[in-house]
Amino acid sequence: QLNLFHITELRFGAYNHRPYNLGWGHHHCNVVVKDSGIMETLEWMYEVVQRNISDGHYTPANNPN
């Protein structure tokens, strides 16, 4: 399901609820991003993936795709 979400997250004291700050996104992604913003969420996701690779939980050999 697609919905609108803020490119730069809303913050107290900053007025960035404007049309140029909106984009189309998946509902699930919008829920994951929450108030962290896109860049902070991507950095967090990268860390999670790298941790799983370094701990041996993911290797190309066990990729289900």
C-alpha positions as a printed NumPy array, in Angstrom:
array([[  0.   ,   0.   ,   0.   ],
       [  1.354,   3.414,  -0.964],
       [  0.968,   6.509,   1.141],
       [  2.523,   9.937,   1.54 ],
       [  5.35 ,  10.399,   3.997],
       [  7.771,  13.159,   4.957],
       [ 11.187,  13.057,   3.265],
       [ 12.722,  14.998,   6.153],
       [ 11.018,  13.955,   9.362],
       [  8.887,  16.434,  11.263],
       [ 10.591,  18.024,  14.276],
       [  9.406,  20.269,  17.066],
       [ 10.352,  23.879,  16.383],
       [ 10.839,  23.338,  12.647],
       [  8.14 ,  24.01 ,  10.102],
       [  8.806,  21.507,   7.341],
       [  5.289,  20.237,   6.719],
       [  5.289,  21.482,   3.13 ],
       [  4.458,  19.865,  -0.224],
       [  8.138,  19.695,  -1.311],
       [  8.866,  17.557,   1.77 ],
       [  6.355,  14.842,   0.835],
       [  6.951,  11.727,  -1.215],
       [  5.235,   8.479,  -2.05 ],
       [  6.304,   5.501,  -0.004],
       [  5.219,   2.09 ,   1.16 ],
       [  3.183,   1.943,   4.332],
       [  5.639,  -0.525,   5.908],
       [  8.622,   1.749,   5.175],
       [  6.79 ,   4.715,   6.642],
       [  6.139,   2.743,   9.832],
       [  9.808,   1.705,  10.084],
       [ 11.126,   5.236,   9.491],
       [  8.774,   6.788,  12.088],
       [ 10.431,   9.914,  13.52 ],
       [ 14.02 ,   8.927,  12.721],
       [ 14.064,  10.088,   9.122],
       [ 15.187,   8.24 ,   6.032],
       [ 18.965,   8.645,   6.405],
       [ 19.09 ,   7.6  ,  10.067],
       [ 16.884,   4.587,   9.304],
       [ 19.095,   3.535,   6.359],
       [ 22.2  ,   3.801,   8.555],
       [ 20.49 ,   1.676,  11.241],
       [ 19.428,  -0.925,   8.648],
       [ 22.975,  -1.05 ,   7.229],
       [ 24.376,  -1.679,  10.721],
       [ 21.869,  -4.487,  11.316],
       [ 22.755,  -6.168,   8.   ],
       [ 26.51 ,  -5.816,   8.598],
       [ 26.163,  -7.24 ,  12.12 ],
       [ 24.26 , -10.243,  10.757],
       [ 26.903, -10.818,   8.077],
       [ 29.809, -10.537,  10.522],
       [ 28.057, -12.868,  13.002],
       [ 27.628, -15.461,  10.24 ],
       [ 23.835, -15.3  ,  10.13 ],
       [ 23.833, -14.317,   6.467],
       [ 26.112, -15.416,   3.666],
       [ 25.457, -15.473,  -0.074],
       [ 25.341, -19.294,   0.177],
       [ 22.29 , -19.225,   2.488],
       [ 20.442, -16.504,   0.568],
       [ 16.946, -17.911,  -0.155],
       [ 16.634, -15.944,  -3.419]])
